Amino acid sequence: MKNFALGALALIIAVTGLCIGRALMLPAPPKGAAPATIAIDSGPVAAHLAEAIRFKTISWGLDKPLDAEAFDGLIEWIARTYPAANAAMTREIVGGHSLVYLWKGANRTEKPIGFIGHLDVVPVEPGTENLWTHPPFAGVIDGGEVWGRGALDNKGPFIALLEAVERLAEAGFRPSRDIYVLLGQDEELGGDNGAGKIAETLKARGVRFAWMEDEGAGVVKDLIPGVDAPVALIDVAEKGSATLRLVARAPGGHSSAPEKDTAVSIAARAVLAVTDHPYPLKFDDDMIAFLHAIAPETGFVQRVALANLWLTAPLVKAKLAKDPAAAASMRTTTAATIIRGGTKSNVLPQEATAIVNYRIHPRDSVAGVKARAERLINDERVKVELAGGREPSPKSPTDNEGYADLTASTRAVFGAVPVAPSLLIGGSDSRRYTGVSDANYRYMPFTLTPDSLKLFHGTNERVKIDDLARASFFYEDLIRRAAGR
């Protein structure tokens, strides 16, 4: 017994030593300069964004045409407001109201890079207009912020980019490689007529990008439990989606003599079959890289846990599962969103329908989602129909020039922050360009906090002027870094 106890103690000491050793082997927090001093006059940047917001380039829905006057107005405003950029680049209008700008480089044999944005914005929810501090399309500058729909999504980012291009063009900069600026008209509706048409056009011309950058994550603050320092997250892939229609059928009749089930209860049971059996949480290589990147910014115990996922993965998963966004990044999500059935309280319905929406992790597929739902429901009275879907994007590498340039420019502008790959749980126009690019990154050079995330598509959308100027400085640094060699 004594020998067993000694052996157990020795094992515990060995495992403890191994875990601590692995924690100490993790890279130390990045060292370097503090955030850069932004040598940009932020006044014109803010004023230009305010002007752009005043164009009501709203994507109302697939059943309602866009306001051509508003989109044409914004397109011509861009030409007037950025004369040096428009002189340096060629402009083409695709799909009616989408922009393809090409800044020709000195070396036409080197693969180009592309910057993606979109001109359209989501509507303001009817009845909420009076909740806005300033009218949503007034483009007001107040309290060091630019207010209005699109300030963050996505006029702020593309205005910051155009400001950078304008400064570079005025200074006589000529890129070493081709640079494209691609601004779609309908990202908020899926991008069929904007990014979709642009990608088709470029593919037909044989254009192949080394890498592209679009909206996505950013420098997050106070969003990761246990991490106080800012962390830059670069989305290297985005989820797909699938919508399943669960159609349940049963004999009708009078409610006074019901059978065991009605179509409504059958549909409800089908919903529970899929929602009570969520996809399992899994760590892929990018999630592990993310956890290792933030580990040095955490306390000692948490760092040891993150460095030894071979042992602690169940505990770490359980912790992360409490945060919906973190859990969503580790699995395909399942959400029952609509259920309909019945016409009268005393009539047994013959049909009931439920809608379940999935956001698909890159390791899964649309067909796999449907097949799994059918297995879980396993009821011949329920027909599982695919009401729409798109596959997740492929993952982009983290060991290439594009990711390295994004990382270097982030640290040059935001200071010595950890940089880690992540997964976009929403959608972007980037997925339209995966067929014409070696890598697609979704990253906005803005500081994102729990409060600012609520502003995307929300009431009182706005952006800090300092953040806007910093983003423009970032784009200038990135263009010089990627196309100034």
Phi, psi and omega in degrees: 000320180297318180296323178297315180297318179295321178295318179296318179297317179298321179295316179299316180297319181295315180295318179299315178298319179298315182296316180294320178299317179295324178295319181290337180280346177297149178302142176292161175307140183302138178255150179161196184287161172288171177309141185292151170283123186275103183272059181227138172286107186284345182301307179297325179299313180295317181297320180292321176296318179302319179294318181296324181297331185289345174277117186277071181274070188267133169268101185282323183162165182293340183266005182227125182294154178287162179277096185301323181297319180293315181293317178298321179298316180294320180299315180288328175298318178301317180297320181287322189282334182236069185295320181294318179297318181289333176284326182281333184249156169268147182239138177224138177258125183238144176067014178102311186213028178247146187252134172240107176258135177236122174256105186290135181263167180291327181251099185281352180273341178283139181300140180284170170240157184225143176244127187249139174208184177214145183277335187276159177228163177280157177291164169273130183301125180305136180093352180254001184302324183285353178275349180282136176296320175233148180308138190297339180241023179275339181061056184269139172255119185205136175063032180075019181224155172256123186256142172144160179296126181099355181304321178258321188233093009222018183289324177304307179299316184283334173293318177301320178294312181296325176299319179295317179296320179298315180296317180295317180295319178298326181279358179084014180293135172237123183294152178282343181221164178295139175237130176250139169243118189240113184242108182277166185255348189214039178303322183291352177247004179115344173083016183300313186267349180257268181301324180299313180291321179298314181298319178298318181296314182293321179297318179297333180271359179078020179284132177225120184273145171290317175196161180225154180234138182219178177298154180173224180286189181196209177270104187268144181225130179064026178252343182252116182305131177085359181240113181272331184283154174296147178226129178271123180248123178252114180287120182260357177199166174225153182289154169268190179209156174211139175242121179256138174254118180260110184254114181256138180231146180203162176298143176274196179140191181269143183292349181285343180224065184280153168278186183301318184237150166249171178301327180294314181291327177294315178297319179297319179293325177294320177298314180296328181298323181271325182281333178279356179231069182294161174298144180290151175283132180223146173265121170260182184299322181291322177294320178296318178298320177297313181295322178291328180291323181273344184305315181297343180269001183255176176291169187300313183298316181293323179296318178298318180297316183288334179280348186231054182296339175301335181251324191257001185309314180301320180291318181294319178299317180298322179293312182293330182297340180288342178258117185303320181292318179295317179297321181296331180284350183253358182199168168287129183265154182233123181223117173282123188242334182217142170216133182222144176173145177089153180233338184207148187295335182251019179241127178286121182290142177269344180212140174220145185232137175236145178246129179235126182254133179244141168248117198265124176293149181304341179277352180249182183214165178298312180297322180294323178297314181295315181297320180294319178297319179297320179295317183291319181288311173047053182219117183293345179280352182244125175260127179261116183245142175273113183267359179155148180187157173216143183287152174295158180282158171291157178278139176267150184288159176248008182242028182243180183298317184298311180296321179295319179293318177299319179296312183296317180292324177300313182287332177291329185260318185262355182095189186280076181256149172297144177236132184216151175286151178211181184238127176284118183273352173262217180221159179210173176291345183305324184299336179288339186256004183298335180279353181236013183218144177287335182205143179231122181242140181244109190202128176247126182281055177238153173276120184250130179236170176305323180290317183290329179296330179291344185276340177296119182066009186251181178289144179062035175305135182195165179221142177289138181298321178299320178294323180295316179294320179296321179297319179294321176297321177300313182296323177297315179297318182294318180294317178298320183290317186275334186226027179239013184286000000 
